[in-house]
Amino acid sequence: MTEAGLLPLLLGPASIFALAALAELIWPRRVLRFGRAWRWSTGALLFISNRATIRVLSLLVTLPAASLWAESEGIGLLRLVDLPIWAEVGLAFIMLDFAMWLQHLLMHRVPILWRMHKVHHADPDLDVSTAIRFHPFEIAVSLFWKAAWVILLGAPAFVILAFEAWLTANAAFNHGNIELPPRLDRWLRRLLVTPDMHLVHHSTELGEQQSNYGFALSLWDRVFGTYAIESKSGRDTQAIGLAELQDTQPTRILHALRFPLT
C-alpha cells in the first residue's frame, strides 16, 4: 500500500481521538477527579515510549510483514476456503476482534500479564487519554500476539492496517468521558462497545473488572457470558481505577513505569 493509501488510515484514528476529546469537553459523562494535566502528560509519555518499543521490535516483526510472510508460504485459515474478498475481509475483522478480546481476558487472568495491564487500570479517571495508557511490555506482548493471529488467519496486509485503524478509533471512542443519550447507548452497544459499557470494566470492583473485555465489538462478551450492563453501584457513582490506588500516584509517569515491579 502506498503512503497516499496509508494516509486515511493514519488520519482516521487521530481524527477520532480529536473528536472524542472535543466531545468530552462539550458532553462530559463524569467530573474528572484528577483533571487532565498530569494524566494526559503521563498518557502522552507512555504513548511515546510505546511507539519507541514498536520501532525497536519492528527489527523482528511487523504485522504487515507477518501477513506477507504468511502469504508467501501459503499459510492461513482464510486460504483454506475460496471466499469473495468482502467475505474474507469481514471474517478477518471478526476473528481479529476476537483475538483482541481473548488477549484482554488473558491480561486479566494471567498474573504476570495482569501486572503489566494494571498500569492501564490504575488511571483514577477515565477519558480518551486512558486509551493510550499502556505499559511498553504490554505493547510488546500485544504485537507478538497479533502477529501470531495474522499468520494463523493469513489475513491480507491491507486488512491488518485497516483493522489497526478501526481498533484505535474504537478505543478512543469507548474510553471517552462522553455522555451519550441512553437510547443511543442501548442501540449502539448491540454492536459496539460504548463508553458506558467500557466504564464498567474500569470499576475498582474485581468482578466488574472481569467483564466487558471487548475492544470494539460487544459480541464476544455476550457470547462468553462476560457482559455487564452497568456497575452494581450505579454508573453515576461507580469508582474508577484500582481499589489500592485511590490517590494521585497513578497520574505520574514514573509510577506507571515502575508499578508492575511493586
Rosetta blueprint (number, residue, H / E / L):
1 M L
2 T L
3 E H
4 A H
5 G H
6 L H
7 L H
8 P H
9 L H
10 L H
11 L H
12 G H
13 P H
14 A H
15 S H
16 I H
17 F H
18 A H
19 L H
20 A H
21 A H
22 L H
23 A H
24 E H
25 L H
26 I H
27 W L
28 P E
29 R L
30 R L
31 V L
32 L L
33 R L
34 F L
35 G L
36 R L
37 A H
38 W H
39 R H
40 W H
41 S H
42 T H
43 G H
44 A H
45 L H
46 L H
47 F H
48 I H
49 S H
50 N H
51 R H
52 A H
53 T H
54 I H
55 R H
56 V H
57 L H
58 S L
59 L L
60 L L
61 V L
62 T L
63 L H
64 P H
65 A H
66 A H
67 S H
68 L H
69 W H
70 A H
71 E H
72 S H
73 E H
74 G L
75 I L
76 G L
77 L H
78 L H
79 R H
80 L L
81 V L
82 D L
83 L L
84 P L
85 I H
86 W H
87 A H
88 E H
89 V H
90 G H
91 L H
92 A H
93 F H
94 I H
95 M H
96 L H
97 D H
98 F H
99 A H
100 M H
101 W H
102 L H
103 Q H
104 H H
105 L H
106 L H
107 M H
108 H H
109 R H
110 V L
111 P H
112 I H
113 L H
114 W H
115 R H
116 M H
117 H H
118 K H
119 V H
120 H H
121 H H
122 A L
123 D L
124 P L
125 D L
126 L L
127 D L
128 V H
129 S H
130 T H
131 A H
132 I H
133 R L
134 F L
135 H L
136 P H
137 F H
138 E H
139 I H
140 A H
141 V H
142 S H
143 L H
144 F H
145 W H
146 K H
147 A H
148 A H
149 W H
150 V H
151 I H
152 L H
153 L H
154 G L
155 A L
156 P L
157 A H
158 F H
159 V H
160 I H
161 L H
162 A H
163 F H
164 E H
165 A H
166 W H
167 L H
168 T H
169 A H
170 N H
171 A H
172 A H
173 F H
174 N H
175 H H
176 G L
177 N L
178 I E
179 E L
180 L L
181 P L
182 P H
183 R H
184 L H
185 D H
186 R H
187 W H
188 L H
189 R L
190 R L
191 L L
192 L E
193 V L
194 T L
195 P H
196 D H
197 M H
198 H H
199 L H
200 V H
201 H H
202 H L
203 S E
204 T L
205 E L
206 L H
207 G H
208 E H
209 Q H
210 Q L
211 S L
212 N L
213 Y L
214 G L
215 F L
216 A L
217 L E
218 S L
219 L H
220 W H
221 D H
222 R H
223 V H
224 F L
225 G L
226 T L
227 Y L
228 A L
229 I L
230 E L
231 S L
232 K L
233 S L
234 G L
235 R L
236 D L
237 T L
238 Q L
239 A L
240 I E
241 G L
242 L L
243 A L
244 E L
245 L L
246 Q L
247 D L
248 T L
249 Q H
250 P H
251 T H
252 R L
253 I H
254 L H
255 H H
256 A H
257 L H
258 R H
259 F H
260 P H
261 L H
262 T L
